[in-house]
Every structure is written in C-alpha cells, then in structure tokens.
Amino acid sequence: MSSPAPTVQGERAVPKRALGPAPGPGPARFMGGMSTEKALDFKGSGRRLLQLLRPQRLMITAVLVIGVISVTLTVIGPKILGQATDLIFAGVIGASLPATTTKAAAIAHLRATGQNTLADLFKSVNLVPGHGIDFDAVGRVLLIVLALYVGASVLSLFQGRLTTTVVQRAVFDLRQQVEAKFARLPLRYFDQQPRGEVLSRVTNDIDNLQQSLQQVLSQVVTSLLSIVGVLILMLVISPLLALIALVTVPISVFVAARIGKQAQPQFIKQWSTTGRLNAHIEEMYTGHSLVKVFGREAESAEIFDQHNETLFNASFRAQFISGLIQPAMMFIGNLNYVLVAVVGALRVASGSLSLGDVQAFIQYSRQFTQPITQVASMANLMQSGVASAERVFALLDAQEQDPDPVEPVRLEKTHGRVAFEHVSFRYDPETPLIDDLSLRVEPGSTVAIVGPTGAGKTTLVNLLMRFYEITGGRITLDGVDIATMTREDLRAKTGMVLQDAWLFGGTIAENIAYGCASATRDEIVAAAKATHVDRFVRTLPDGYDTVIDEEGETVSAGEKQLITVARAFLASPAILILDEATSSVDTRTEVLIQRAMNSLRQGRTSFVIAHRLSTIRDADLILVMESGTIVEQGSHAELLDAHGAYARLYAAQFAQAAVEVE
C-alpha cells in the first residue's frame, strides 16, 4: 500500500505548496507566493537590467552623444552670460568716471585715498572711463546664450524620444521573454502559485519597471553628464570655489546611501504585498457567487483589509523614507550655495574674480547640486524598479520542464495503442503517489477511470499528456516512448475535455475552431450539430458569430461544456480524454452528448474520468484507482461479480443512479 497522497485539489492531487499568504475564505483557496524576507540582490538584478538594454546599445550610444552635446551647450551658457554681467557692470562704473581720465589713473587715485578694495574691484573690470553700457555687445552675448539654450532644448527633446524608444523596446522584449517562459513552465509551477501573484508580476511589476527605467534613464544620464560638465567649468573659473562645492558631495552621497538602505526592504515588501493582494482580489472575483452564497463577504473583506493595510504601511514607509532624500539634498545644497556666495564675494572684492565669473559660478553651484539631488531622488525609483525586476527575473528563472528531444520520434499514423509500463510518479519526492503502475489499452477502446477523490485519476491522464513527467517506467503510444516525442506532437494527437469548461473572448465559431484553426464554417457547423451545440446557437441573435467573454457569461454552464465538446469533436484526435466532461449538463443533454461521443470514439482510444453510471458501464475497460494504484480492472459486469472495490463504490455512488436511469 502506498503512502497517503499529498493534498488534493479537485480530482488532481497537487503537491504541498510553499510558504506564502495564508489561505482565505472562498471557492479557490491558495497557498504559495514570494517570501518577503528574501534580500534584494540590487547589484545582480541591476546587471541583468543592463543586459536587457544591451540590444539597444547603438541607440543608447546615440542618447549619450546627444546628451553630451546638449549638456555642453547648457553648461557653457552661464559662463557666456557672465560676460553680459561684466559688460553691464563695466558700463555702469565707466559712466561714473570722467572721460578725461584713464583706468590706471582711477585705480591709482583709489589706492592713494586708501580705497584698496574698490581699486582691486576696478582692476578686475574691463571698463572704459566715460563710456556707458555697450548694449550692442550685451545683445550679442544674450543672443548667443539664447541660441545655446534653444539648441540644448531641441537636443534634449531628441534625447527623450530616443530614451523612450530604448525603454519601450526593452520592456517589449521582456514581455516576450515572459510569454515564452510561460510556454516552457511545467504545470507544477502554476499549481504552486496563486494566479493573482503571477499576473501581478506580469502586469504590475513590468509596468513599474518600465516607468522606473523611463524616469531613471531620462534624468540620470543627463544629471551625470551635467555634474561632469559643470565640475569642469567650475575648476576653470575657480579651483578654490570648486573645492568648496565638492566638500558637500561626500556628505550628499553618505546621506542618500543611508536613507536608500532604509527604504530598500520596504520596496521589497510593497511589491510582494501587492502580489498577494492581487491574488486575493482575483480569487474573490472569480468565486464571488460562492462567496455570497456562503455568506463569507465579511471574512473576505477582512482579509482584503489586512492585505491592504500591510500594503499601505509598506508603501507609506517606502515612499516616506525615500522621499527624505530630496529635502536632505536640498538642505546640503543650500549650505553649499551660502559658502560659495560668501567666498565668491570675497574673491570679487579682492579682484581675484570678476563679478560675472562669480555669478556664473553661483549658477554652476546650483546646476551642480541639482543633478546630485536628482540622482539621489532617483534612488527610490531605482529601488522600486529593481525590486519589481527581481520578481520578474524570479519568474524567468523558475525551473522549466524538461526540453524536448533533439531528434524527436514522429508517428506518421497514430492508432491509439497506449501502454503504461511500471510507471511511478510523485509530486513530493518523499511521498509516492503512483508506484509501479502497468496498463495496456488497445486502439479504439474506451477506458473509464473511477475511484475516490485524490486517487490519482486526473494525474494518470496528465502523465499521458506530459503535463507532468514520470519518475520511473515509461509510457508508450503505438510502441513509441512518449518521452522521445515532442510535447506539441503528442498533444496534437490528443483531445481533452475538462470538468471546468474554458472559453476565451471571441465568437462561438472561433471557440469551436480553437483546436483546428484551418476549419471551415461548414466543418464547424457539422461539429456543432454532432454535439448538439447547433440547437441552442440557432436561437442566439448572431448565431455562430455571437461574441462571448472569457467567463462565458452569455451562455449557460451546460452550453459552455457543449462548446468544449464540439471543440474536441472538430479536432478529431486519435486519443480522447474526458475529465468529468458531462458533469455540468442535465440528464437529457448528457444523453445527447453520450450519443455524439459514441460516434466520436469510433476508432479512437478514449480515457473517461466520470462518476456517472451512464458514462462508465458501457466502457470496454474500467480502472478502479485507490491512492495512485489500479486495484481492479475489467468490464462493468466482471467487476460487479468480483465484489471488490468497484462493487463497493458502485453500491455507494452508482446504485441510486442506476435506478434513475433504468
């Protein structure tokens, strides 16, 4: 006797899920998720983000070149504008002096009268006694400055356009990687993750990453270039004042780093909690009818409030702490401004600098501290963006299903002979579910699989479809090991109708043709007639062109199931798998479907998981499963005569159904 099966969900045994959000009330409880205790690998994720941008390196180079030119034009502006100030100042002083004197005589007179400071100031100014302000020269300087700023603005627009293109292409590629990853993930991954958590990573986290990249790249590149350009001109004007301005840089870096370190774990918690909140909302929305039926609205709202409160606290702390960076930088910048202004005034008074140079330097000190403040304020965006990036990268790094063989075997014609040879399987390595199972099914036969919930019935067909990989033995199709075939080829030969009918947003005709994209309208209608879909489609205003949404709200549950049966009928597979396919239809519709299935099963191997006697008793072979093991097999009459597990199951579940049918 094998060990007890792991936790079950519906008919499929599923493994125990990882630690995560506590299960809440509702029709689809979940466990699993991302631990909020995991440390953020900022450097590693940052490097991966750079790799994501690598395909756009030529465009990024263009952004840098344009940025260098734009910043150069911007930082040259104050230096040239200082010349206009010197012209105005020289004109004001020159107009106050008599035209009969000279600059040297005026300076000598000031020194003779003890006005050395004023004499030093006159010495640093290019004045002409008796001449006022040269407005033509001032106008030329202002035009040059205007041209520089206009050119810088135009280039900045081009830079912004290129930056947007770089970010959008990078995120486009990332979404494609995520979509391709979904195709390579095993069913086990989705069993262990709440759907809302997965959707949050694909939508919220990628959107947040996109916004963070857009703002960081558009501002940080320009800010860093501005810091370098401004620093060079500050050193050219006055090394002493430049040294004073640089004193505040280590203080700014230290303060920003300390604040950012405090904000980092809060951003991790913010986006992890967002995923759990989305998972809860998606779960409650999907099962809102059952939540209302069982009166669990209050509990659902309470759990929502708990997640919302946690998200509020984490978001508030993250934004508040990171928001401290900018005012701290502004305070340090103001201290730097005061120091530069005082020392600059003394240098002008001593004649070491002109008034225009000091004016330009004060502007540069503002331009120097402003980009530092911007870079520091980008820290919260960078922290948030990298936290989201790491969650997306965790999805991309999830263990994938085994790759298809390099040289797969292809069956030219499929007869449908299926054999399980000493098959073993387990979700949990420590808990066997199926152990040494052997089974042979001949082509064209119908196999009914019965047993209590959690016995492994759906697991059996999932192994046949290679949704899960077996841990021992092998499964063959027409003598070929299915592990040597591609999954696409194997599943193309198999049609499946599940207990939960799935429809996508589109017309009824498109939903029926989902498994056979090349089907004509006549073939679609023929499949619909064979499965009795045509009878209710004709009553709809738009017939087969009636649009249904993803939840199929415009059709009943039974009609949804009929559409999925028609879909399998049209695909005309070699192997049919019916997992409680008639559970959502009434007795009369079930009889109609059974007749359609009888014709569909001709010449095809069918695996039927069912609880209804009408589906089971006409099967060629009935398998009775308990705890992942086939305990009995045979026809309906043979198993009743054996008075074993099937007879007990029949007496418990099917006896009343037999009376109703007969």
ZAMARGU-4260 file (C-alpha; in steps of 0.2 Angstrom, whole numbers, plus 5000, padded with zeros to 4 digits):
<rodrens>
0) 5000/5000/5000 | 5007/5017/4995 | 5009/5031/5007 | 4994/5044/5008 | 4993/5055/4993
5) 4998/5073/4995 | 4985/5087/4997 | 4972/5086/4983 | 4963/5099/4973 | 4948/5093/4964
10) 4952/5077/4955 | 4971/5081/4954 | 4982/5078/4968 | 4994/5093/4970 | 5010/5095/4980
15) 5011/5104/4996 | 5013/5122/4992 | 5027/5134/4998 | 5025/5146/5012 | 5016/5162/5007
20) 5000/5171/5010 | 4988/5162/5022 | 4973/5154/5014 | 4957/5164/5014 | 4939/5160/5013
25) 4932/5157/4996 | 4930/5144/4982 | 4948/5143/4977 | 4959/5144/4992 | 4978/5146/4989
30) 4995/5145/4996 | 5011/5150/4990 | 5020/5166/4984 | 5035/5175/4987 | 5043/5177/5004
35) 5045/5195/5009 | 5061/5190/5019 | 5071/5187/5003 | 5085/5200/5002 | 5085/5211/4986
40) 5101/5207/4975 | 5102/5225/4969 | 5119/5223/4960 | 5114/5206/4952 | 5097/5212/4946
45) 5105/5229/4940 | 5117/5219/4929 | 5103/5209/4922 | 5094/5225/4918 | 5109/5231/4909
50) 5109/5215/4899 | 5091/5218/4895 | 5096/5235/4887 | 5111/5228/4878 | 5102/5225/4861
55) 5098/5244/4861 | 5117/5249/4864 | 5118/5258/4847 | 5103/5269/4852 | 5109/5271/4870
60) 5126/5277/4862 | 5116/5290/4852 | 5107/5295/4868 | 5124/5298/4877 | 5131/5308/4862
65) 5116/5319/4861 | 5116/5321/4880 | 5134/5326/4880 | 5131/5339/4866 | 5115/5345/4875
70) 5124/5347/4892 | 5139/5355/4885 | 5128/5369/4877 | 5119/5371/4894 | 5134/5372/4905
75) 5143/5384/4893 | 5128/5396/4894 | 5131/5403/4912 | 5149/5406/4908 | 5145/5417/4892
80) 5130/5425/4902 | 5143/5431/4915 | 5151/5441/4901 | 5135/5451/4899 | 5135/5454/4918
85) 5153/5460/4916 | 5149/5472/4902 | 5134/5479/4911 | 5145/5481/4927 | 5159/5489/4917
90) 5147/5501/4909 | 5139/5507/4925 | 5156/5510/4933 | 5164/5518/4917 | 5149/5530/4915
95) 5153/5536/4933 | 5171/5541/4929 | 5176/5556/4919 | 5181/5553/4901 | 5197/5563/4903
100) 5204/5550/4915 | 5211/5533/4912 | 5208/5516/4921 | 5225/5516/4928 | 5224/5534/4934
105) 5207/5530/4943 | 5214/5514/4951 | 5230/5524/4957 | 5218/5538/4964 | 5208/5525/4974
110) 5224/5517/4981 | 5231/5534/4986 | 5215/5538/4995 | 5215/5521/5004 | 5201/5513/4995
115) 5211/5497/4990 | 5196/5485/4989 | 5187/5496/4977 | 5204/5498/4967 | 5205/5479/4966
120) 5187/5478/4960 | 5191/5491/4946 | 5206/5481/4941 | 5196/5466/4938 | 5184/5475/4927
125) 5187/5479/4908 | 5180/5497/4910 | 5182/5512/4899 | 5180/5529/4909 | 5166/5540/4902
130) 5158/5525/4892 | 5142/5518/4897 | 5134/5501/4894 | 5138/5494/4877 | 5120/5487/4873
135) 5125/5480/4856 | 5139/5469/4864 | 5126/5464/4878 | 5113/5460/4865 | 5126/5449/4855
140) 5130/5439/4871 | 5112/5437/4875 | 5108/5430/4858 | 5122/5418/4859 | 5116/5412/4876
145) 5098/5411/4869 | 5104/5400/4854 | 5114/5389/4866 | 5098/5386/4877 | 5087/5383/4862
150) 5099/5371/4854 | 5101/5362/4871 | 5082/5360/4872 | 5080/5353/4855 | 5093/5340/4858
155) 5085/5336/4874 | 5069/5333/4865 | 5078/5321/4853 | 5086/5313/4868 | 5070/5310/4877
160) 5062/5302/4861 | 5077/5290/4859 | 5076/5286/4878 | 5058/5282/4877 | 5061/5271/4862
165) 5075/5261/4871 | 5064/5258/4886 | 5049/5253/4877 | 5059/5241/4866 | 5067/5233/4881
170) 5051/5231/4890 | 5043/5224/4874 | 5057/5211/4874 | 5055/5207/4892 | 5036/5204/4890
175) 5041/5192/4875 | 5053/5183/4887 | 5039/5181/4900 | 5027/5175/4887 | 5039/5162/4880
180) 5044/5157/4898 | 5025/5153/4901 | 5026/5140/4887 | 5041/5132/4895 | 5035/5131/4913
185) 5028/5115/4919 | 5010/5113/4926 | 5018/5111/4943 | 5023/5129/4944 | 5006/5135/4941
190) 4999/5123/4954 | 5011/5131/4967 | 5007/5149/4963 | 4992/5160/4965 | 4986/5166/4949
195) 4985/5184/4955 | 5003/5183/4961 | 5008/5178/4943 | 4998/5191/4935 | 5005/5204/4946
200) 5022/5200/4941 | 5017/5200/4923 | 5007/5217/4924 | 5011/5227/4939 | 5029/5223/4941
205) 5033/5225/4922 | 5024/5242/4922 | 5033/5248/4937 | 5049/5243/4930 | 5045/5252/4913
210) 5041/5268/4922 | 5056/5267/4933 | 5068/5264/4918 | 5060/5278/4909 | 5062/5291/4923
215) 5079/5285/4928 | 5087/5284/4911 | 5079/5301/4905 | 5086/5310/4921 | 5101/5301/4927
220) 5110/5301/4911 | 5108/5320/4909 | 5111/5323/4928 | 5128/5313/4927 | 5133/5322/4912
225) 5129/5339/4919 | 5139/5335/4935 | 5154/5331/4925 | 5152/5347/4913 | 5148/5359/4927
230) 5163/5352/4938 | 5175/5355/4923 | 5169/5374/4921 | 5169/5377/4940 | 5188/5371/4940
235) 5191/5383/4926 | 5183/5398/4934 | 5190/5395/4952 | 5198/5379/4959 | 5196/5386/4977
240) 5177/5388/4975 | 5176/5371/4966 | 5184/5363/4981 | 5172/5371/4992 | 5157/5365/4981
245) 5165/5347/4981 | 5166/5346/5000 | 5147/5344/5001 | 5147/5329/4988 | 5153/5315/5000
250) 5140/5321/5013 | 5126/5320/5000 | 5132/5303/4994 | 5133/5297/5013 | 5115/5304/5017
255) 5107/5296/5001 | 5115/5279/5004 | 5109/5279/5022 | 5092/5284/5018 | 5091/5272/5002
260) 5097/5257/5013 | 5082/5260/5025 | 5070/5261/5010 | 5076/5246/5001 | 5067/5232/5011
265) 5051/5242/5011 | 5050/5242/4992 | 5053/5223/4993 | 5038/5222/5005 | 5027/5234/4995
270) 5028/5224/4979 | 5027/5207/4987 | 5011/5213/4996 | 5004/5220/4980 | 5006/5202/4973
275) 4996/5194/4987 | 4983/5207/4987 | 4980/5205/4968 | 4979/5186/4971 | 4966/5188/4984
280) 4956/5200/4973 | 4957/5189/4958 | 4952/5174/4969 | 4937/5183/4977 | 4931/5190/4960
285) 4932/5173/4951 | 4922/5165/4965 | 4911/5180/4970 | 4895/5170/4968 | 4900/5156/4981
290) 4907/5170/4992 | 4890/5177/4993 | 4881/5160/4994 | 4891/5155/5009 | 4890/5172/5017
295) 4909/5175/5018 | 4909/5193/5012 | 4914/5199/5029 | 4929/5187/5030 | 4934/5191/5013
300) 4933/5210/5016 | 4943/5207/5032 | 4957/5198/5023 | 4957/5211/5010 | 4958/5225/5024
305) 4973/5215/5031 | 4982/5214/5015 | 4978/5232/5010 | 4984/5238/5027 | 5000/5229/5025
310) 5002/5237/5008 | 4998/5254/5014 | 5011/5253/5028 | 5024/5246/5017 | 5021/5259/5003
315) 5020/5273/5015 | 5036/5269/5023 | 5045/5266/5007 | 5039/5282/4999 | 5041/5292/5015
320) 5059/5286/5019 | 5065/5288/5001 | 5056/5305/5000 | 5068/5311/5013 | 5082/5311/5001
325) 5077/5326/4991 | 5074/5338/5006 | 5091/5332/5013 | 5100/5335/4997 | 5091/5352/4996
330) 5097/5357/5013 | 5115/5352/5009 | 5114/5361/4993 | 5108/5377/5001 | 5123/5376/5013
335) 5134/5374/4998 | 5126/5389/4990 | 5129/5400/5005 | 5148/5395/5006 | 5150/5399/4988
340) 5142/5415/4989 | 5152/5421/5004 | 5169/5416/4997 | 5164/5422/4980 | 5160/5439/4986
345) 5177/5440/4995 | 5186/5435/4979 | 5177/5448/4969 | 5181/5461/4982 | 5200/5456/4981
350) 5200/5457/4962 | 5204/5439/4960 | 5187/5435/4951 | 5176/5446/4940 | 5158/5448/4946
355) 5152/5439/4930 | 5163/5424/4935 | 5155/5423/4952 | 5138/5425/4945 | 5142/5411/4933
360) 5149/5400/4947 | 5134/5403/4958 | 5123/5396/4944 | 5135/5382/4942 | 5134/5378/4960
365) 5115/5377/4958 | 5117/5366/4942 | 5130/5355/4952 | 5119/5352/4967 | 5103/5350/4957
370) 5108/5335/4947 | 5116/5327/4963 | 5099/5329/4971 | 5090/5322/4956 | 5101/5307/4956
375) 5098/5304/4974 | 5080/5306/4972 | 5080/5293/4958 | 5086/5281/4972 | 5068/5277/4977
380) 5063/5274/4959 | 5078/5263/4956 | 5075/5253/4972 | 5057/5251/4967 | 5061/5246/4949
385) 5074/5234/4954 | 5063/5226/4967 | 5050/5223/4953 | 5064/5217/4941 | 5069/5204/4953
390) 5052/5197/4955 | 5050/5196/4936 | 5068/5188/4935 | 5062/5176/4948 | 5048/5171/4936
395) 5061/5170/4921 | 5072/5159/4932 | 5059/5147/4938 | 5063/5129/4934 | 5057/5124/4917
400) 5050/5107/4910 | 5062/5095/4903 | 5067/5100/4885 | 5060/5090/4870 | 5072/5078/4862
405) 5084/5085/4849 | 5079/5072/4837 | 5061/5068/4841 | 5052/5052/4835 | 5036/5056/4824
410) 5022/5045/4821 | 5016/5045/4803 | 4999/5037/4808 | 4993/5036/4826 | 4982/5020/4830
415) 4980/5024/4848 | 4988/5010/4857 | 4993/5016/4875 | 5004/5007/4887 | 5009/5011/4905
420) 5025/5001/4909 | 5030/5000/4928 | 5026/5019/4929 | 5030/5028/4945 | 5026/5046/4949
425) 5027/5058/4964 | 5024/5076/4967 | 5034/5076/4983 | 5050/5066/4982 | 5046/5059/5000
430) 5028/5054/4996 | 5024/5042/4982 | 5008/5044/4973 | 5009/5031/4959 | 5020/5016/4961
435) 5024/5003/4948 | 5008/5005/4938 | 5006/4995/4922 | 4992/4996/4910 | 4989/4992/4891
440) 4975/5000/4881 | 4971/4994/4864 | 4966/5006/4850 | 4948/5011/4849 | 4944/5005/4866
445) 4936/5016/4880 | 4944/5016/4897 | 4934/5023/4912 | 4944/5028/4927 | 4935/5028/4943
450) 4939/5030/4961 | 4938/5041/4976 | 4944/5060/4976 | 4963/5061/4976 | 4965/5043/4970
455) 4976/5049/4955 | 4963/5048/4941 | 4967/5065/4933 | 4986/5063/4937 | 4985/5047/4926
460) 4979/5057/4911 | 4991/5072/4915 | 5005/5060/4914 | 4999/5054/4897 | 4998/5072/4891
465) 5016/5075/4899 | 5009/5089/4909 | 5020/5081/4922 | 5035/5070/4919 | 5035/5052/4927
470) 5049/5047/4939 | 5050/5029/4934 | 5045/5017/4920 | 5038/5023/4903 | 5023/5027/4894
475) 5021/5022/4875 | 5010/5027/4861 | 5009/5014/4847 | 5025/5007/4855 | 5035/5023/4855
480) 5040/5031/4871 | 5031/5047/4873 | 5047/5055/4881 | 5055/5053/4864 | 5041/5064/4856
485) 5039/5082/4856 | 5025/5088/4868 | 5017/5098/4853 | 5016/5082/4843 | 5010/5072/4857
490) 4996/5084/4862 | 4991/5087/4844 | 4986/5069/4843 | 4975/5071/4859 | 4959/5079/4863
495) 4954/5084/4880 | 4938/5090/4888 | 4939/5095/4906 | 4927/5097/4920 | 4930/5116/4920
500) 4924/5122/4903 | 4936/5135/4897 | 4931/5148/4884 | 4941/5163/4878 | 4934/5180/4872
505) 4928/5178/4854 | 4914/5171/4844 | 4906/5154/4847 | 4913/5148/4830 | 4931/5154/4835
510) 4929/5144/4851 | 4924/5128/4842 | 4938/5130/4830 | 4951/5133/4843 | 4959/5116/4841
515) 4958/5116/4822 | 4962/5134/4816 | 4960/5129/4797 | 4942/5123/4800 | 4929/5129/4788
520) 4912/5136/4793 | 4904/5120/4786 | 4915/5109/4797 | 4912/5120/4812 | 4893/5119/4810
525) 4895/5100/4807 | 4904/5098/4823 | 4891/5108/4832 | 4877/5098/4825 | 4885/5082/4830
530) 4887/5088/4848 | 4870/5097/4849 | 4878/5114/4850 | 4869/5119/4834 | 4852/5118/4843
535) 4855/5132/4855 | 4866/5143/4844 | 4852/5145/4831 | 4842/5153/4845 | 4855/5167/4848
540) 4853/5183/4838 | 4871/5182/4830 | 4871/5163/4829 | 4889/5157/4827 | 4896/5175/4827
545) 4889/5178/4845 | 4903/5185/4855 | 4906/5178/4872 | 4918/5184/4885 | 4931/5174/4894
550) 4919/5169/4908 | 4906/5163/4896 | 4893/5173/4904 | 4882/5174/4889 | 4879/5155/4889
555) 4874/5143/4902 | 4886/5131/4911 | 4879/5116/4901 | 4881/5126/4884 | 4899/5130/4888
560) 4903/5112/4891 | 4894/5108/4875 | 4905/5120/4865 | 4921/5112/4873 | 4915/5095/4867
565) 4912/5102/4850 | 4929/5109/4850 | 4937/5092/4854 | 4925/5084/4841 | 4931/5096/4827
570) 4950/5092/4832 | 4947/5074/4828 | 4961/5067/4839 | 4967/5050/4840 | 4966/5049/4859
575) 4951/5057/4869 | 4952/5062/4887 | 4936/5066/4895 | 4938/5073/4913 | 4920/5073/4920
580) 4915/5081/4903 | 4896/5079/4907 | 4896/5085/4925 | 4889/5102/4920 | 4874/5096/4909
585) 4857/5090/4913 | 4852/5072/4910 | 4844/5074/4893 | 4859/5084/4887 | 4870/5071/4894
590) 4861/5058/4884 | 4864/5068/4868 | 4882/5070/4872 | 4884/5052/4875 | 4877/5048/4858
595) 4889/5061/4850 | 4904/5054/4860 | 4899/5036/4854 | 4902/5041/4836 | 4917/5051/4840
600) 4925/5037/4849 | 4924/5025/4835 | 4942/5020/4830 | 4949/5031/4844 | 4956/5027/4861
605) 4946/5036/4875 | 4950/5039/4893 | 4935/5044/4903 | 4935/5050/4921 | 4917/5050/4927
610) 4906/5047/4942 | 4890/5044/4932 | 4885/5026/4929 | 4879/5030/4911 | 4897/5035/4906
615) 4905/5021/4915 | 4895/5005/4912 | 4897/5005/4893 | 4916/5006/4894 | 4927/4992/4887
620) 4938/4993/4902 | 4935/5001/4919 | 4950/5005/4930 | 4947/5007/4949 | 4961/5018/4957
625) 4965/5020/4975 | 4980/5030/4982 | 4988/5030/4964 | 4986/5012/4962 | 4975/5002/4950
630) 4967/4990/4962 | 4954/4982/4950 | 4951/4982/4931 | 4938/4974/4920 | 4921/4977/4912
635) 4906/4983/4922 | 4899/4966/4924 | 4915/4957/4929 | 4919/4970/4942 | 4902/4968/4950
640) 4904/4949/4950 | 4921/4951/4959 | 4913/4960/4974 | 4928/4971/4977 | 4932/4989/4977
645) 4921/4993/4962 | 4906/4984/4969 | 4908/4994/4985 | 4910/5010/4975 | 4895/5005/4964
650) 4884/5002/4979 | 4889/5019/4987 | 4888/5030/4972 | 4880/5022/4957 | 4866/5011/4964
655) 4854/5026/4965 | 4860/5032/4948 | 4856/5015/4941 | 4838/5016/4947 | 4836/5034/4940
660) 4842/5029/4923 | 4833/5012/4922
</rodrens>
